[in-house]
Amino acid sequence: MTDLPLGMKYYLLILTSSLIEDLNDYGVRWVANESGVAIGDVEKAFFSARSIGNRLPEEPEEADPRLWPDVMKAIHTIRRVLDMVEKTTFDAVIAEAMESTSEVARADLRHVFEQKRAAGEIDFRLHGILNTRPSEDEPDPAVRESFMLKRARRYQSFMMFDGASLNQEERVILEDARVLARHIMDGDRNNRRIDALLVMGAVLIETASVRLKPNIPVLIRESFDRMTTKAVMALGAIVYRDEYQSFKASLGLERLESEL
């Protein structure tokens, strides 16, 4: 299975480079001394990083189709070691952490209601929610309403983001992410992938904007460049989840905890 979508090929290239960078940041000696990581796995991961790093093309079209299985195997080998070292999962990167307390949600809704009233509009539905308190064993509808308003704002920002500071591969992944977001919003809004997409989209918008600002110190710019890459990588993980897992399964590679 090497007939992969162009965006997924870009995603695999970005992911591989990022994993190699993460692995090298730790260093072979530190990783080898980390408890719970077999020295054989460490050596294999660093060997895979060196081997595949020298074979990565600048553009997906330049790659021999037979390269992609090797790329996936290298990703699997490196990621398995990083999973053990970091003791975190990739899910944590895109976890939304958007839980709102009833008080915060009601304050948000009250702000929206007052804005509308100042503009001459009375939103009777919001007014009803704000003046109705649920019983103790019922969820507060204000929390869900606040969540949906945040989702709508994030979706609008995500769809309007021009991606001017992004490079070619990042823009391809962004466009695929927007296609998926539009598809979900036009259909099954209960699909939780939309919230992961929009949260990471918000991160991408914030980090990518730094690239357009002049007079930013080099170290800060490099840090935000890397965060932007991570945000695009997270979007790719969400968008190409099914193709990624199908490709892995075709190679006989087991699913890792850090994968969606």
Secondary structure, DSSP 8 states (H G I E B T S, - for coil): -----HHHHHHHHHHHHHHHHHHHHH-HHHHHHSTT--HHHHHHHHHHHHHHHTT--SSGGGS-TTHHHHHHHHHHHHHHHHHHHH---THHHH-------HHHHHHHHHHHHHHHHHTT---HHHHHHHT----TTS--HHHHHHHHHHHHHHHHHHHH---TT--HHHHHHHHHHHHHHHHHHHS-TT-THHHHHHHHHHHHHHHHHGGG-TT--HHHHHHHHHHHHHHHHHHHHHHTHHHHHHHHHHTT----TT--
